[in-house]
Amino acid sequence: MPARAKSTTTVSTKGQVILPKAIRDQRHWDAGTRLIVEDTEAGVLLTRAPLFPKTDPDEVFGMLSYNGPPRSLEEMEQSILEEAKRRGRD
């Protein structure tokens, strides 16, 4: 569906609105997708809700324990590449 194409929908007695399939497909909004609903001057804005809450690095630093010698950045990058290849995402 082109960005400027318009369509109409109806609000049900339960307050539900069906989004056109073309828009859902374009945005990859499958059943169960959580959306943020924002009232703006121009109308209602729907955006995908984040999968995880926003986190500050200081809140999570040190949460995963590691017992062993410190690893260099190069060793960590090499491990990431090896795992990506193992999963077939190289």
Biopython code that builds the backbone (N, CA, C, O; Angstrom):
import numpy as np
from Bio.PDB.StructureBuilder import StructureBuilder

atoms = [
    (1, "MET", "N", (0.857, -1.177, 0.000)),
    (1, "MET", "CA", (0.000, 0.000, 0.000)),
    (1, "MET", "C", (0.898, 1.233, 0.000)),
    (1, "MET", "O", (1.744, 1.358, 0.885)),
    (2, "PRO", "N", (0.746, 2.154, -0.965)),
    (2, "PRO", "CA", (1.559, 3.362, -0.994)),
    (2, "PRO", "C", (1.390, 4.166, 0.287)),
    (2, "PRO", "O", (0.342, 4.102, 0.930)),
    (3, "ALA", "N", (2.417, 4.921, 0.660)),
    (3, "ALA", "CA", (2.404, 5.673, 1.911)),
    (3, "ALA", "C", (1.227, 6.641, 2.004)),
    (3, "ALA", "O", (0.730, 6.898, 3.101)),
    (4, "ARG", "N", (0.778, 7.177, 0.882)),
    (4, "ARG", "CA", (-0.298, 8.169, 0.889)),
    (4, "ARG", "C", (-1.677, 7.576, 0.652)),
    (4, "ARG", "O", (-2.667, 8.307, 0.696)),
    (5, "ALA", "N", (-1.773, 6.284, 0.404)),
    (5, "ALA", "CA", (-3.082, 5.669, 0.164)),
    (5, "ALA", "C", (-3.921, 5.751, 1.438)),
    (5, "ALA", "O", (-3.401, 5.605, 2.544)),
    (6, "LYS", "N", (-5.214, 5.983, 1.271)),
    (6, "LYS", "CA", (-6.107, 6.095, 2.421)),
    (6, "LYS", "C", (-7.161, 5.011, 2.351)),
    (6, "LYS", "O", (-7.586, 4.606, 1.269)),
    (7, "SER", "N", (-7.576, 4.549, 3.508)),
    (7, "SER", "CA", (-8.675, 3.600, 3.594)),
    (7, "SER", "C", (-9.461, 3.945, 4.842)),
    (7, "SER", "O", (-9.015, 4.752, 5.658)),
    (8, "THR", "N", (-10.615, 3.345, 4.994)),
    (8, "THR", "CA", (-11.444, 3.620, 6.163)),
    (8, "THR", "C", (-11.664, 2.336, 6.939)),
    (8, "THR", "O", (-11.544, 1.231, 6.409)),
    (9, "THR", "N", (-11.987, 2.511, 8.200)),
    (9, "THR", "CA", (-12.319, 1.397, 9.071)),
    (9, "THR", "C", (-13.369, 1.905, 10.050)),
    (9, "THR", "O", (-13.647, 3.103, 10.092)),
    (10, "THR", "N", (-13.942, 1.026, 10.822)),
    (10, "THR", "CA", (-15.020, 1.387, 11.741)),
    (10, "THR", "C", (-14.655, 0.966, 13.157)),
    (10, "THR", "O", (-14.070, -0.097, 13.365)),
    (11, "VAL", "N", (-14.997, 1.796, 14.121)),
    (11, "VAL", "CA", (-14.795, 1.449, 15.527)),
    (11, "VAL", "C", (-15.966, 0.574, 15.957)),
    (11, "VAL", "O", (-17.127, 0.943, 15.776)),
    (12, "SER", "N", (-15.650, -0.600, 16.533)),
    (12, "SER", "CA", (-16.711, -1.516, 16.963)),
    (12, "SER", "C", (-17.316, -1.050, 18.286)),
    (12, "SER", "O", (-16.818, -0.111, 18.905)),
    (13, "THR", "N", (-18.385, -1.707, 18.711)),
    (13, "THR", "CA", (-19.014, -1.367, 19.988)),
    (13, "THR", "C", (-18.078, -1.625, 21.161)),
    (13, "THR", "O", (-18.274, -1.078, 22.246)),
    (14, "LYS", "N", (-17.056, -2.461, 20.944)),
    (14, "LYS", "CA", (-16.053, -2.742, 21.983)),
    (14, "LYS", "C", (-14.850, -1.810, 21.878)),
    (14, "LYS", "O", (-13.890, -1.955, 22.634)),
    (15, "GLY", "N", (-14.891, -0.849, 20.941)),
    (15, "GLY", "CA", (-13.790, 0.086, 20.775)),
    (15, "GLY", "C", (-12.650, -0.469, 19.933)),
    (15, "GLY", "O", (-11.562, 0.106, 19.908)),
    (16, "GLN", "N", (-12.887, -1.577, 19.246)),
    (16, "GLN", "CA", (-11.850, -2.192, 18.428)),
    (16, "GLN", "C", (-11.861, -1.621, 17.020)),
    (16, "GLN", "O", (-12.909, -1.279, 16.472)),
    (17, "VAL", "N", (-10.650, -1.525, 16.441)),
    (17, "VAL", "CA", (-10.480, -1.037, 15.084)),
    (17, "VAL", "C", (-9.661, -2.066, 14.324)),
    (17, "VAL", "O", (-8.647, -2.551, 14.824)),
    (18, "ILE", "N", (-10.096, -2.398, 13.122)),
    (18, "ILE", "CA", (-9.345, -3.335, 12.285)),
    (18, "ILE", "C", (-8.454, -2.523, 11.358)),
    (18, "ILE", "O", (-8.934, -1.691, 10.588)),
    (19, "LEU", "N", (-7.144, -2.774, 11.441)),
    (19, "LEU", "CA", (-6.208, -2.103, 10.541)),
    (19, "LEU", "C", (-6.183, -2.853, 9.215)),
    (19, "LEU", "O", (-6.176, -4.084, 9.206)),
    (20, "PRO", "N", (-6.170, -2.136, 8.100)),
    (20, "PRO", "CA", (-6.143, -2.813, 6.800)),
    (20, "PRO", "C", (-4.942, -3.771, 6.691)),
    (20, "PRO", "O", (-3.851, -3.472, 7.176)),
    (21, "LYS", "N", (-5.166, -4.914, 6.051)),
    (21, "LYS", "CA", (-4.139, -5.944, 5.922)),
    (21, "LYS", "C", (-2.881, -5.413, 5.257)),
    (21, "LYS", "O", (-1.774, -5.780, 5.651)),
    (22, "ALA", "N", (-3.032, -4.557, 4.258)),
    (22, "ALA", "CA", (-1.860, -4.015, 3.557)),
    (22, "ALA", "C", (-0.950, -3.250, 4.520)),
    (22, "ALA", "O", (0.274, -3.341, 4.425)),
    (23, "ILE", "N", (-1.546, -2.500, 5.440)),
    (23, "ILE", "CA", (-0.750, -1.750, 6.414)),
    (23, "ILE", "C", (-0.102, -2.709, 7.406)),
    (23, "ILE", "O", (1.078, -2.565, 7.725)),
    (24, "ARG", "N", (-0.861, -3.687, 7.896)),
    (24, "ARG", "CA", (-0.297, -4.657, 8.840)),
    (24, "ARG", "C", (0.868, -5.404, 8.204)),
    (24, "ARG", "O", (1.895, -5.621, 8.847)),
    (25, "ASP", "N", (0.710, -5.798, 6.939)),
    (25, "ASP", "CA", (1.782, -6.513, 6.237)),
    (25, "ASP", "C", (3.000, -5.623, 6.034)),
    (25, "ASP", "O", (4.131, -6.058, 6.249)),
    (26, "GLN", "N", (2.775, -4.387, 5.623)),
    (26, "GLN", "CA", (3.872, -3.448, 5.380)),
    (26, "GLN", "C", (4.674, -3.199, 6.650)),
    (26, "GLN", "O", (5.898, -3.078, 6.595)),
    (27, "ARG", "N", (4.008, -3.122, 7.774)),
    (27, "ARG", "CA", (4.651, -2.824, 9.054)),
    (27, "ARG", "C", (5.079, -4.086, 9.817)),
    (27, "ARG", "O", (5.703, -3.999, 10.875)),
    (28, "HIS", "N", (4.737, -5.250, 9.272)),
    (28, "HIS", "CA", (5.030, -6.530, 9.934)),
    (28, "HIS", "C", (4.372, -6.595, 11.316)),
    (28, "HIS", "O", (4.977, -7.042, 12.291)),
    (29, "TRP", "N", (3.115, -6.137, 11.372)),
    (29, "TRP", "CA", (2.335, -6.185, 12.596)),
    (29, "TRP", "C", (1.437, -7.415, 12.541)),
    (29, "TRP", "O", (0.317, -7.361, 12.033)),
    (30, "ASP", "N", (1.944, -8.518, 13.070)),
    (30, "ASP", "CA", (1.170, -9.752, 13.110)),
    (30, "ASP", "C", (0.237, -9.730, 14.317)),
    (30, "ASP", "O", (0.309, -8.831, 15.155)),
    (31, "ALA", "N", (-0.636, -10.729, 14.393)),
    (31, "ALA", "CA", (-1.534, -10.839, 15.541)),
    (31, "ALA", "C", (-0.701, -10.884, 16.818)),
    (31, "ALA", "O", (0.297, -11.601, 16.893)),
    (32, "GLY", "N", (-1.112, -10.130, 17.801)),
    (32, "GLY", "CA", (-0.399, -10.103, 19.073)),
    (32, "GLY", "C", (0.637, -8.987, 19.179)),
    (32, "GLY", "O", (1.216, -8.786, 20.247)),
    (33, "THR", "N", (0.880, -8.261, 18.089)),
    (33, "THR", "CA", (1.826, -7.146, 18.139)),
    (33, "THR", "C", (1.292, -6.080, 19.086)),
    (33, "THR", "O", (0.145, -5.650, 18.965)),
    (34, "ARG", "N", (2.133, -5.655, 20.032)),
    (34, "ARG", "CA", (1.731, -4.612, 20.974)),
    (34, "ARG", "C", (2.030, -3.250, 20.361)),
    (34, "ARG", "O", (3.128, -3.021, 19.854)),
    (35, "LEU", "N", (1.054, -2.349, 20.409)),
    (35, "LEU", "CA", (1.200, -1.020, 19.834)),
    (35, "LEU", "C", (1.018, 0.044, 20.907)),
    (35, "LEU", "O", (0.238, -0.119, 21.845)),
    (36, "ILE", "N", (1.755, 1.137, 20.747)),
    (36, "ILE", "CA", (1.575, 2.308, 21.599)),
    (36, "ILE", "C", (0.591, 3.223, 20.872)),
    (36, "ILE", "O", (0.753, 3.499, 19.683)),
    (37, "VAL", "N", (-0.424, 3.691, 21.589)),
    (37, "VAL", "CA", (-1.443, 4.573, 21.014)),
    (37, "VAL", "C", (-1.219, 5.969, 21.588)),
    (37, "VAL", "O", (-1.257, 6.172, 22.802)),
    (38, "GLU", "N", (-0.985, 6.937, 20.683)),
    (38, "GLU", "CA", (-0.704, 8.307, 21.110)),
    (38, "GLU", "C", (-1.674, 9.266, 20.426)),
    (38, "GLU", "O", (-1.848, 9.227, 19.208)),
    (39, "ASP", "N", (-2.290, 10.112, 21.214)),
    (39, "ASP", "CA", (-3.204, 11.119, 20.675)),
    (39, "ASP", "C", (-2.383, 12.348, 20.293)),
    (39, "ASP", "O", (-1.719, 12.933, 21.149)),
    (40, "THR", "N", (-2.417, 12.745, 19.027)),
    (40, "THR", "CA", (-1.672, 13.907, 18.554)),
    (40, "THR", "C", (-2.643, 14.910, 17.954)),
    (40, "THR", "O", (-3.821, 14.604, 17.771)),
    (41, "GLU", "N", (-2.152, 16.113, 17.646)),
    (41, "GLU", "CA", (-3.007, 17.128, 17.020)),
    (41, "GLU", "C", (-3.520, 16.655, 15.666)),
    (41, "GLU", "O", (-4.639, 16.979, 15.269)),
    (42, "ALA", "N", (-2.685, 15.878, 14.953)),
    (42, "ALA", "CA", (-3.058, 15.414, 13.615)),
    (42, "ALA", "C", (-3.963, 14.186, 13.652)),
    (42, "ALA", "O", (-4.593, 13.864, 12.645)),
    (43, "GLY", "N", (-4.040, 13.503, 14.772)),
    (43, "GLY", "CA", (-4.854, 12.295, 14.872)),
    (43, "GLY", "C", (-4.227, 11.304, 15.830)),
    (43, "GLY", "O", (-3.471, 11.686, 16.723)),
    (44, "VAL", "N", (-4.534, 10.051, 15.648)),
    (44, "VAL", "CA", (-4.022, 8.994, 16.515)),
    (44, "VAL", "C", (-2.803, 8.369, 15.848)),
    (44, "VAL", "O", (-2.841, 8.012, 14.671)),
    (45, "LEU", "N", (-1.725, 8.240, 16.612)),
    (45, "LEU", "CA", (-0.475, 7.670, 16.111)),
    (45, "LEU", "C", (-0.271, 6.305, 16.745)),
    (45, "LEU", "O", (-0.313, 6.174, 17.968)),
    (46, "LEU", "N", (-0.047, 5.274, 15.913)),
    (46, "LEU", "CA", (0.245, 3.928, 16.393)),
    (46, "LEU", "C", (1.699, 3.608, 16.097)),
    (46, "LEU", "O", (2.152, 3.764, 14.963)),
    (47, "THR", "N", (2.431, 3.163, 17.104)),
    (47, "THR", "CA", (3.812, 2.720, 16.920)),
    (47, "THR", "C", (3.998, 1.411, 17.660)),
    (47, "THR", "O", (3.325, 1.146, 18.656)),
    (48, "ARG", "N", (4.919, 0.593, 17.163)),
    (48, "ARG", "CA", (5.185, -0.698, 17.796)),
    (48, "ARG", "C", (5.801, -0.462, 19.181)),
    (48, "ARG", "O", (6.721, 0.340, 19.337)),
    (49, "ALA", "N", (5.282, -1.167, 20.165)),
    (49, "ALA", "CA", (5.825, -1.082, 21.516)),
    (49, "ALA", "C", (7.136, -1.859, 21.565)),
    (49, "ALA", "O", (7.253, -2.906, 20.929)),
    (50, "PRO", "N", (8.125, -1.363, 22.310)),
    (50, "PRO", "CA", (9.392, -2.094, 22.410)),
    (50, "PRO", "C", (9.182, -3.446, 23.083)),
    (50, "PRO", "O", (8.303, -3.604, 23.930)),
    (51, "LEU", "N", (10.004, -4.417, 22.690)),
    (51, "LEU", "CA", (9.899, -5.749, 23.285)),
    (51, "LEU", "C", (10.339, -5.755, 24.743)),
    (51, "LEU", "O", (9.818, -6.515, 25.560)),
    (52, "PHE", "N", (11.307, -4.893, 25.058)),
    (52, "PHE", "CA", (11.841, -4.824, 26.416)),
    (52, "PHE", "C", (11.811, -3.380, 26.887)),
    (52, "PHE", "O", (11.930, -2.464, 26.072)),
    (53, "PRO", "N", (11.656, -3.160, 28.180)),
    (53, "PRO", "CA", (11.660, -1.781, 28.674)),
    (53, "PRO", "C", (13.036, -1.146, 28.464)),
    (53, "PRO", "O", (14.057, -1.835, 28.460)),
    (54, "LYS", "N", (13.046, 0.170, 28.293)),
    (54, "LYS", "CA", (14.300, 0.900, 28.136)),
    (54, "LYS", "C", (15.119, 0.730, 29.401)),
    (54, "LYS", "O", (14.602, 0.864, 30.510)),
    (55, "THR", "N", (16.404, 0.435, 29.230)),
    (55, "THR", "CA", (17.271, 0.149, 30.366)),
    (55, "THR", "C", (18.538, 0.980, 30.279)),
    (55, "THR", "O", (19.106, 1.156, 29.201)),
    (56, "ASP", "N", (18.967, 1.480, 31.401)),
    (56, "ASP", "CA", (20.226, 2.200, 31.490)),
    (56, "ASP", "C", (21.333, 1.180, 31.763)),
    (56, "ASP", "O", (21.141, 0.285, 32.586)),
    (57, "PRO", "N", (22.487, 1.291, 31.094)),
    (57, "PRO", "CA", (23.557, 0.310, 31.313)),
    (57, "PRO", "C", (23.939, 0.154, 32.790)),
    (57, "PRO", "O", (24.283, -0.944, 33.228)),
    (58, "ASP", "N", (23.879, 1.244, 33.553)),
    (58, "ASP", "CA", (24.223, 1.149, 34.970)),
    (58, "ASP", "C", (23.265, 0.239, 35.742)),
    (58, "ASP", "O", (23.631, -0.323, 36.775)),
    (59, "GLU", "N", (22.041, 0.097, 35.239)),
    (59, "GLU", "CA", (21.056, -0.751, 35.911)),
    (59, "GLU", "C", (21.348, -2.238, 35.737)),
    (59, "GLU", "O", (20.943, -3.052, 36.567)),
    (60, "VAL", "N", (22.045, -2.593, 34.669)),
    (60, "VAL", "CA", (22.260, -4.011, 34.374)),
    (60, "VAL", "C", (23.729, -4.432, 34.423)),
    (60, "VAL", "O", (24.029, -5.622, 34.321)),
    (61, "PHE", "N", (24.640, -3.483, 34.575)),
    (61, "PHE", "CA", (26.058, -3.806, 34.601)),
    (61, "PHE", "C", (26.368, -4.819, 35.702)),
    (61, "PHE", "O", (25.987, -4.633, 36.858)),
    (62, "GLY", "N", (27.048, -5.866, 35.337)),
    (62, "GLY", "CA", (27.469, -6.864, 36.304)),
    (62, "GLY", "C", (26.404, -7.875, 36.672)),
    (62, "GLY", "O", (26.608, -8.644, 37.611)),
    (63, "MET", "N", (25.270, -7.913, 35.974)),
    (63, "MET", "CA", (24.212, -8.854, 36.324)),
    (63, "MET", "C", (24.580, -10.290, 35.986)),
    (63, "MET", "O", (24.150, -11.215, 36.676)),
    (64, "LEU", "N", (25.359, -10.489, 34.949)),
    (64, "LEU", "CA", (25.769, -11.838, 34.568)),
    (64, "LEU", "C", (27.155, -12.096, 35.128)),
    (64, "LEU", "O", (28.104, -11.376, 34.815)),
    (65, "SER", "N", (27.266, -13.100, 35.937)),
    (65, "SER", "CA", (28.563, -13.385, 36.528)),
    (65, "SER", "C", (29.425, -14.165, 35.544)),
    (65, "SER", "O", (28.912, -14.911, 34.709)),
    (66, "TYR", "N", (30.727, -13.987, 35.649)),
    (66, "TYR", "CA", (31.689, -14.694, 34.808)),
    (66, "TYR", "C", (32.865, -15.087, 35.684)),
    (66, "TYR", "O", (33.493, -14.238, 36.316)),
    (67, "ASN", "N", (33.155, -16.368, 35.715)),
    (67, "ASN", "CA", (34.301, -16.864, 36.462)),
    (67, "ASN", "C", (35.361, -17.309, 35.468)),
    (67, "ASN", "O", (35.175, -18.297, 34.758)),
    (68, "GLY", "N", (36.448, -16.600, 35.418)),
    (68, "GLY", "CA", (37.524, -16.939, 34.501)),
    (68, "GLY", "C", (38.396, -15.736, 34.241)),
    (68, "GLY", "O", (38.170, -14.657, 34.790)),
    (69, "PRO", "N", (39.392, -15.927, 33.402)),
    (69, "PRO", "CA", (40.295, -14.807, 33.115)),
    (69, "PRO", "C", (39.584, -13.748, 32.269)),
    (69, "PRO", "O", (38.678, -14.076, 31.503)),
    (70, "PRO", "N", (39.988, -12.484, 32.403)),
    (70, "PRO", "CA", (39.389, -11.438, 31.577)),
    (70, "PRO", "C", (39.615, -11.732, 30.097)),
    (70, "PRO", "O", (40.651, -12.281, 29.720)),
    (71, "ARG", "N", (38.653, -11.369, 29.268)),
    (71, "ARG", "CA", (38.746, -11.577, 27.821)),
    (71, "ARG", "C", (39.003, -10.238, 27.138)),
    (71, "ARG", "O", (38.502, -9.200, 27.572)),
    (72, "SER", "N", (39.785, -10.275, 26.071)),
    (72, "SER", "CA", (40.039, -9.061, 25.301)),
    (72, "SER", "C", (38.850, -8.792, 24.382)),
    (72, "SER", "O", (38.020, -9.669, 24.145)),
    (73, "LEU", "N", (38.783, -7.573, 23.874)),
    (73, "LEU", "CA", (37.722, -7.213, 22.945)),
    (73, "LEU", "C", (37.800, -8.090, 21.699)),
    (73, "LEU", "O", (36.770, -8.509, 21.171)),
    (74, "GLU", "N", (39.007, -8.367, 21.229)),
    (74, "GLU", "CA", (39.183, -9.215, 20.050)),
    (74, "GLU", "C", (38.644, -10.626, 20.300)),
    (74, "GLU", "O", (38.001, -11.209, 19.427)),
    (75, "GLU", "N", (38.905, -11.173, 21.490)),
    (75, "GLU", "CA", (38.394, -12.507, 21.825)),
    (75, "GLU", "C", (36.866, -12.517, 21.865)),
    (75, "GLU", "O", (36.234, -13.469, 21.409)),
    (76, "MET", "N", (36.281, -11.458, 22.410)),
    (76, "MET", "CA", (34.825, -11.384, 22.474)),
    (76, "MET", "C", (34.227, -11.286, 21.070)),
    (76, "MET", "O", (33.240, -11.957, 20.765)),
    (77, "GLU", "N", (34.832, -10.440, 20.206)),
    (77, "GLU", "CA", (34.339, -10.298, 18.838)),
    (77, "GLU", "C", (34.466, -11.622, 18.076)),
    (77, "GLU", "O", (33.574, -11.981, 17.308)),
    (78, "GLN", "N", (35.569, -12.346, 18.285)),
    (78, "GLN", "CA", (35.762, -13.634, 17.627)),
    (78, "GLN", "C", (34.695, -14.634, 18.084)),
    (78, "GLN", "O", (34.171, -15.392, 17.268)),
    (79, "SER", "N", (34.378, -14.640, 19.353)),
    (79, "SER", "CA", (33.353, -15.544, 19.880)),
    (79, "SER", "C", (31.983, -15.226, 19.284)),
    (79, "SER", "O", (31.206, -16.126, 18.967)),
    (80, "ILE", "N", (31.699, -13.928, 19.136)),
    (80, "ILE", "CA", (30.420, -13.524, 18.541)),
    (80, "ILE", "C", (30.337, -13.999, 17.099)),
    (80, "ILE", "O", (29.309, -14.529, 16.678)),
    (81, "LEU", "N", (31.414, -13.813, 16.337)),
    (81, "LEU", "CA", (31.437, -14.272, 14.937)),
    (81, "LEU", "C", (31.260, -15.785, 14.840)),
    (81, "LEU", "O", (30.520, -16.273, 13.985)),
    (82, "GLU", "N", (31.938, -16.525, 15.715)),
    (82, "GLU", "CA", (31.813, -17.990, 15.701)),
    (82, "GLU", "C", (30.386, -18.426, 15.998)),
    (82, "GLU", "O", (29.871, -19.345, 15.361)),
    (83, "GLU", "N", (29.747, -17.776, 16.957)),
    (83, "GLU", "CA", (28.370, -18.137, 17.292)),
    (83, "GLU", "C", (27.423, -17.779, 16.153)),
    (83, "GLU", "O", (26.499, -18.534, 15.850)),
    (84, "ALA", "N", (27.651, -16.626, 15.520)),
    (84, "ALA", "CA", (26.808, -16.228, 14.389)),
    (84, "ALA", "C", (26.947, -17.258, 13.250)),
    (84, "ALA", "O", (25.949, -17.625, 12.631)),
    (85, "LYS", "N", (28.144, -17.713, 12.978)),
    (85, "LYS", "CA", (28.358, -18.720, 11.931)),
    (85, "LYS", "C", (27.691, -20.033, 12.320)),
    (85, "LYS", "O", (27.095, -20.708, 11.481)),
    (86, "ARG", "N", (27.796, -20.394, 13.605)),
    (86, "ARG", "CA", (27.175, -21.631, 14.083)),
    (86, "ARG", "C", (25.671, -21.593, 13.864)),
    (86, "ARG", "O", (25.057, -22.606, 13.531)),
    (87, "ARG", "N", (25.084, -20.423, 14.052)),
    (87, "ARG", "CA", (23.639, -20.275, 13.872)),
    (87, "ARG", "C", (23.270, -20.025, 12.420)),
    (87, "ARG", "O", (22.086, -19.931, 12.096)),
    (88, "GLY", "N", (24.260, -19.913, 11.536)),
    (88, "GLY", "CA", (23.982, -19.712, 10.122)),
    (88, "GLY", "C", (23.654, -18.292, 9.755)),
    (88, "GLY", "O", (22.941, -18.055, 8.780)),
    (89, "ARG", "N", (24.159, -17.333, 10.518)),
    (89, "ARG", "CA", (23.854, -15.918, 10.263)),
    (89, "ARG", "C", (25.115, -15.131, 9.923)),
    (89, "ARG", "O", (25.244, -13.977, 10.332)),
    (90, "ASP", "N", (26.026, -15.716, 9.201)),
    (90, "ASP", "CA", (27.279, -15.015, 8.918)),
    (90, "ASP", "C", (27.172, -14.009, 7.835)),
    (90, "ASP", "O", (28.158, -13.351, 7.503)),
]
sb = StructureBuilder()
sb.init_structure("model")
sb.init_model(0)
sb.init_chain("A")
sb.init_seg("    ")
for serial, (resi, resn, name, xyz) in enumerate(atoms, 1):
    if name == "N":
        sb.init_residue(resn, " ", resi, " ")
    sb.init_atom(name, np.array(xyz, "f"), 0.0, 1.0, " ", f" {name:<3s}", serial, name[0])
structure = sb.get_structure()
